[in-house]
Amino acid sequence: MYLDMKTERYLEVKVKTKSQKDWVEYKDGIYIIHTRQPARNNKANFAVINLLSDYLDIPKFNISIKNGLRSKRKTICIMNPEKD
């Protein structure tokens, strides 16, 4: 018997583009993501997913941007955040 155990977790994120280096910080309940990528052609959005994947140690395919594709403030959806 197969049980679909989809669980979601939402994160509030603030993105700062054109930084000198890529890094993530957690401050006051919000993840602040600094990326060298510009906010053009979805480059910053892809960088957000890559940096969060490395920072939280979860696969990239479990991360999606729910709201704020064209904004500095984003809501990120993480599917199945629990590890087995």
N, C-alpha and C positions, 0 to 999 in steps of 0.2 A: 504494500500500500504506500502510495506516494503522498506526502503532505507538503503542501506549498507553504513554507514558513517565511513569507516575505515580511521583513521588518524594515522600517524606514526611520532614519534619524535626520533631523534638519539642523543645519548650522547657519548662523549669520556670519557673513564675510564682508570685509571691506578691502578693496583692492587699490593698491598704489602702484601705478605703472611708471615706467621709465626710471626705475630705481638703479642704483649702482650695482646691486647684487640681488639674487633671488633668495628670499627667506620668508619664514612664517613666524608670527608671534601671536600669542593668545593673551588678550587684555580685556578685562571687564566683560567677559562672556562673549566676546567677538574675536574671530580669527582675522588678523590683519595680514594680508599677503602682499609682499613687496616683490615685484617682478620687473625685469629689465625690458620685457616685451611692451610694445606700444598697444594702445587700445584701438587697433585697426585690424580688419580682416580676421577677427576672432583670435588673434594671437595671444592677447592677455587672458582670454577665457580658457584656452588650451593650457596656458601656463598655470592658471589657478588649479585646474584639475591635476596637472602633473605635480605641482608643489604640495597640494593637499594629500595626494596619494603617497608621496614620499614621507611627509610629516606624520600622517596618521597610520602609515604602514598598512594600507589596504589597496586592492587592485583598482586601477583607473576605471574599469568598466562598472564599478559599483558607485561611481560618483557622477552626479549630473547637476546641472544648474537649473533649478526650479523657477526662480524669478530673478530678474535683473541682468539679462544678457547684455544689455546696453547701458548698464549703470555701474557705478563703483561699489554700490552696496548690493550684495547678492544673497539669495537663499540657496544653499546647497543641500541636495538630497543625497543621503548615503544609504544605499540598499544593503541589507544584511550586515550591519556593523559588528555583530558578535562574531568572534573567531571560534572555530571548532578545535 
